[in-house]
Amino acid sequence: MNFLEFAVWGAYLTCMGRYLASLGFGANIGWFYSVQGFVSIFMPALIGIIADRWVQAQRMLGICHLLAGLFMIAAACYGYSNGAEAQFGPLFTLYSLSVAFFMPTIALANSVAFNALTQAGMDTVKDFPPIRVFGTVGFILMMLFVDVMGFQDNQNQFLASGILSVLLFGYTFTLPACPVKKSQEKQSFADALGLKAFTLFRQKEMAIFFIFSLLLGVCLQISNGYANVFINSFGADAQYADTFGVQHTNILISLSQISETLCILLIPFFMKRFGIKKVMLIAMFGWVFRFAFFGLGNPGAGVWLFILSMIVYGVAFDFFNISGSLFVESRTDNSIRSSAQGLFMLMTNGIGASLGMIAAQTVVNSYTQELKVGDISYTVGTTAAGWPTCWYIFAAYALVIGVAFALLFHPEKKQTA
């Protein structure tokens, strides 16, 4: 399940910006990535509520993937039939509808996995990370597939994603059933809708956790949206045009996901030894180095800095997302668990990612411009400091958030053990 779940995303997440730039949509890359955040503001929570109250979580997972897959295939067909004449509106609409149904599946997949582990009498903190590794493996293999097949610059990345979603819809019929909460007691309107998860904000510790989840969520999609476009932009310079990084950008970026795979295995040790605060602090400072190394590197003699950026990504992404999900799992009641996971998604991939991509698009558009060399469109810096300045701004933001988190978040250690 995890393999297919993230293979769906890996088909386009790191290279969609390059396809959009080839269509002349370079200045709008942020909107395509931010829509993942916009729909995450309400869709994961809404679908989580339904999974908590009325429809088994594994069934909702399948329904969402079927719809997401069909809309993504439609987006691919539109891109193919219109080629370079494709318009922003239709492509953005079809893509947005697909993403609206895909984003809730991340939280649902977690709920389905935690339920299966609990039914089997297993420890979610210890046993979930090795299972989640298969999601990263799926993501990596699809990145490599898209690169080798030459899909980074065209709509076939959408087609591959859509087909995988439909396959996962079929696979959900083999998953263990997840119970729904059907209480006979009289409930308030808020309880009936599953909005009880929002009462977690009454707890100071949880409120601070969710607020910083939002603030750190700002960082989550920036490198996914712009790393491929950034590294590919070096192709406009003759000295870098034939380097491996420019020719196979997705393969280079896949080192990030390979690092992620290895770092997932470290989470049980770090969570039990250091607790949620230190683990999330490590993630925050991981983002500082992720962005700073991009600003310092190049695909030639400085490629080692890109490689370091890919390595620290595993720490930055995993230590925040996976440990955060496990933290929510350990602090919430079973009756609101799916909607609580949806709330975590809302704060991170929802509000945080939306604000982050809009801000990042503003920064990138201020320091870069599109340049056509032959038949290839590149997004290059307007000055020598163009792209590096963008990455340094992002690194400075992550640093400020990390320091503030260290000062303000003080969880009870006994509950994270």
Helices and strands as residue ranges (DSSP letters): H 2-10, H 16-22, G 26-28, H 29-40, H 43-53, H 57-82, G 83-85, H 88-119, H 124-148, H 156-171, G 172-174, H 189-192, G 195-202, H 204-217, H 222-233, G 234-236, H 244-247, H 249-264, H 267-296, H 303-331, G 334-336, H 337-345, I 346-352, H 353-367, E 368-373, E 376-381, H 386-408, H 413-416
